């Protein structure tokens, strides 16, 4: 709904966000389980989800590596 509201209609971009969020959450939870006193799970999760949502709503420049010498 947020994507539609913000005018994002590219299905590939929208569908890539969900598994990306889940992957980040899995990784953060694992790190929290291994180092619970060093990881602020809620804060780190919010930052990651905001970054992914922001990247979908306001994509930046292409990050592919250039072969220019």
Residue pairs with C-beta under 8 A, 6 or more apart in sequence:
2 53
2 57
3 9
3 14
3 56
3 57
6 57
8 14
8 56
8 57
13 56
13 59
14 56
17 52
17 53
17 56
20 52
21 48
21 49
21 52
24 45
24 48
24 49
24 52
25 45
25 48
28 39
28 41
28 44
28 45
28 48
29 41
31 39
32 39
32 41
